[in-house]
Amino acid sequence: MGSLYSEYLNPDKVLEHYNYTKETLDVPQTLSRQVALVLIIILCCAIVVENVLVLVAVARNSKFHSAMYLFLGNLAASDLLAGVAFIANTLLSGSVTLHLTPVQWFAREGSAFITLSASVFSLLAIAIERHVAIAKVKVYGSDKSCRMLLLIGASWLISLVLGGLPILGWNCLGHLESCSTVLPLYTKDYVLCVVTIFSVILSAIVVLYVRIYCVVRSSQAEVAGTQTLALLKTVTIVLGVFIVCWLPAFSILLLDYACPVRACPILYKAHYFFAFATLNSLLNPVIYTWRSRDLRQEVLRPLQCCQKVAGGRGQQDGTPHHRLLPLRSSSSLERGTHMPSSPTILEGNTVV
């Protein structure tokens, strides 16, 4: 075990593993590659800005300190860190990779795994909360805040453990034949474990939303046709975006597990699949907050303030000047004590 950890600072180990798994280490810095790197960094910056706005909105307004909005804040925090981690991963890729020590490489990849895992687990936590709030018609009170915090803490703890397993010893240092092609210092067994866990999470989210759909369909007259359609639309967007963003990455990792070394050239393009998966962190705040009118107004408030400071062009040009009205509670989560026996789904305000 001591000899394993002694290799963590060996500057030649990363080069050795990449030489074994890659056909060539000579990656030309073409114009198209440089443009792609710039676009990826811009995408990650957009992820950071978008999720910062959500976090500021949730933290600034006490009306958003209910369970649902705190779960949204947790999702925004994990997606924000995912954007930061992917920026670091992009800047430390290419020729820079070969100059990293194994511990630096594990930190680079592990941080991305931790934050992306936390984002996925946050999606699961939101699905559980929605199931409790809609299917069970319950609202988190002060006596249940412990359960909410435990759910958030568990999502981060599991993510830390999952992303930290390779640096703790589950890696292929000294065992080149078991190395992944996509992630040359990770074992194929670890890659399969990650894919399996994410697939189970996806299945759990599907089951929870199907359960919510069944409850809404079986409700009485409180749930009208338009509200049912609104729920179906939200569920379709959530599951569709999740599957579209993550399925290519899952597929490439499964192919990595099945393919012998240097047998599948498409594995050398895996970074494009992971970049596409990162889109989920960009779209999550849009999916889960755009259908809440109050949160949407609070998120856009700083942008409209900046627009005012930028010139007040609306008044100068004679165009009407729009002013945000004070927020009023319209979410069923904020009026939990007045909820009917059957859940009512409001199209403009319910996040599913």
N, C-alpha and C positions, 0 to 999 in steps of 0.2 A: 504493500500500500504506500509505503514511504517513497519507493522508487517511482510510483505513478505520479504523486504530487510533485516530485522533484523535476518532472518534465514540464511542469506548468510554466516555467520561466525560460525554457529552452527556445531561443529565437529561430531555430532551424526546424522545429517540429511542424509548424503550420505548412511550411514549404514542402516538407516530406509528404504530408498527407495530401496536399493539392497535387503534387507530382504523381501520386499513386492513383487518384480518382479522376483527374482531369486529363483530357487529351492534349491540351496545350495551355500554357500559362501566359502566352503572349496575346493580350487583348488590346488591339489597336484602338487608340482614342480617336475614333472617327467623329465627324460632325454630328451624325445621327445619334451616336451614343452620348455625346455631350449634351445635345438637346434633350434627350430622354432623361438624363440626370437632372437637368435644370427643371424639367416638368415635374419630376418626382418630388424635388425639394419644394417647388411651388405648391404642389398638392398637399404635402405634409404641413407647410406653413398655413394653408387654408384650414386644415384639420385643427391645428393649434388655435388659430384665431376663433374659429367657429365654436369650439368647445370652451374657450375662455369666456366668450360671451354668455354661454349657457351657465357656466359656473358663477359668473358675476351676478347674473339675473337671479339664480336660486339663492345665493348667499345674501344678496342685498334686500330682498323682499321677504319679510317674515311669513307672508301668505304662502310662500313656496317651501316652507319647512315641514310640510306633511310628508308622509311615507313615500308617496309616488314621486314627488319632486326630488326628494333626497336620493331615491334610486336613480333618477335621471341625472342628478349631479354626480353620482358615483360612476355612471356610464360615461358622462362627459369627461371626468377626471381620467379614467382609464384610456379613453380615446385620445385625449390630449397627450398623455404620456406615450401612447403608441406613436403619435405623430412625431414627437421629439426623438424617440428611440429610432424610428425609421430614418429620420434625418441623419442621425449619428451613424447608423448602419450604412447609409448611402455614401457618406463622406469618407468612411473607413473601408470602402470596398475597392474593387479593382486591384491595381498594383500595390496599394497600401496594405491589403490583406496579407501579403507575403512577408511583410516586415513586422507583423504582430506576433506576440508570444501567445501560447495557448490560453493563458489566463485572460489576456486581453480579448482574444477571439471569443472565449466563452462569455465574457462580459458583454461583448457586442451582440452576439446572437441571443444570449439569455435575456437581456433587457427587452429585446423585441418580442421574444416568446412570452415573457411575463406580462407585458402590457397588452399584447394582442389577446392572450388568454384571459386577462382580467376583463377586457371588453366583451368577450364571448360569455364569460360567467355573469357579467352584469346584465346581458340580454336575458340570460336564464332567470336571474333574480327578478327582473321586471316582469317576465312571463309568470313567475310564481305569484308576485304581488297582484298582477291583474287577475289571476285566477281566484285569489283570495277575495279581492275587492268585488269582483263581478259574480263569480260562481257561488261564493259563500256569502256575499253581501255583508262583508265585514270591513271595518275601517280600523286602522292601527290607532290605538289610543296610547296614553302615557304608560299604561301597564304592559303594552306590547312593544314598546320602543326597543326593548332588549332583543326581541326576536329580529327586528329589522336590522339592528346593528350587528347582530351575530351573522345574519345573512350576508351583509356587506363585508364584514371581516373575513368570513369563510371564503368568499370569492377571491379576495386578495391573498389569503393564506395558501389556498390551493394553487393559485397562479404562481406565487413565489416558489412553492415546492416543485411544481411542474417545470418551471423555467430554470430552476437551480439544480435539478438532478444531474445534468452533465458535469457541472463544475464540482459537484460533490463526489463524482466518481463514475457515473454512468456515461462513459465516453469510450472511444476506441483508441486512445493513446496506447501504443504498444500492440495493437491488434488491427492492423491495416485491413485485413480481409473482412472485417465486420463493419467497416466504415460506410457511411452514407455518401452518395455521390453529390447530392445537393448540399449537404452540410458535412464536410469531410472529417470533422472531429467528433461528430455524433454517431452513435451506433444505429444501425437500421432498426433494431428492436425498440429503441427510444422513439424513433420517428413513427413507427407503427403504433406505439402506445399513445402518442400525441394525437394521431389521426383518429384512433379509436375513441378517445375521450371526447374529442370535438364532435364526432359523429353521434355519440350517445347524447351529448348536450343538444344537438340539433333535433334528434328524435324526441327528446323531452320537451323542447319548445313546441314542436309540432303537436304533440299529445295535449299539452296544456291549452294551446289555442283551439284545437278541435273541441276540447272540453268546454271552453268558453263559448264557442259557436253553438254547441248543442244546448247549453243553458239558455242562451239568448233565443234560440229557435223555439224552445219549450216555454218561454215566458208568456205572460198574459198580455193584455191590450196595452200595457205601459210601453212595450217595445213595438213601435210602428215599423212599417216596411222600410222607410227611409233610414231609420236608425240601424236596422239589421244590415242594410246595404252598406252603411258607413262602417260598421264593424267588420264586415267581410272585406271591404276595400282596404282597411288598415291592416288586417291580418294578411291579406294577399301581398301588400307592399312589404311588410316585415319579413315574412317567410321567403318571398321571392328575392328580395335584395340579399338576404343572408345566404341563401343557396347559391345565387348567381355569383356573389363575391367570393365565397369560400370553396365552392365545389372544384374549381380549377386547381386551387392550392392543395386540397385534399387529394385530388387525383394524381397530381405530380408527386406527392409524397408517397402515395401507395405504389406508384410506378417505380419510385426510387427503391422501395423495399423489395420489389419483385425483380428488378433488373440486376444482373451481374455488373461488376464494375466496367465502365466504358462501353456498355452494350446499348445504351439508349441515349443518343445525342440530344434529345429534347430536354433531358435533365439539366443540360448546361444553360438552358434558357429559363430556369426556375425562378430567377429573380423577377421576371416579368409577371409570373403568376402571383408571387407574394406582393408585388406592388399593386396588382389588381385587387387582392384581398384587403389591402389597406383602405380601399374605397369604402369598405363597410364602416370604418371609423369616421369617414367624412359624412356618410349618409345617415348614420344612427341618430344624431341630433335632429336632423330634418324629419325623419320618420316619426320619432317619438315626441317631438315638441311642436311641430307645425300644426298639428291638429288640436293643440291647446291654445285657444285665443289669448288667454291671459299671459302665458309664458312667452308666446310669440311677440306680444306687445312689449313685454319687459326686455326680451333679447334685442329687439330692434330699437329700443329707447336710446342707447348710447350712439347708435348709428345716426339717428335723427338729430341728436344733439350736435354731433359732428357736422351734420349737414347745415344746421343753423349757424354754427360758428364759421363755417366755410364761406359764408357770404350773405345769407339772407336774400338769395336771388329771387325767391318767390315774391317777396314784397316789392323788390325793385322792378320786377317785370310786370307787376300788376296781377300776378297769378295768386289764387287763394293760398293762404298759409295754413298748413295743417298742423294741428296740435294734438298730442296724445292726451286722451282723457284718463283720469284716475282709474286704476284697475278696480274691478269689483269681482267678487268671487262668483265663478260660474261653473266650477268643477264639482262633480258629485263627491269627490274626495274631500272637498272643503265643507260640504254640507252633510257630512256623514250621519249626523243625528236626525236628519230629515229625509233620509233615503227611504223609498218605498220598500215593501216586502219583495218585490221583483226589481232587478236592476234596470235602470233606465239609461240607455246609451245615448249621449248627446253628441251629435256629429261634430260640432265645432270645438268641443272642449274635452272629450274623453280621449285618453291616450291608451291604446291597446297594444 
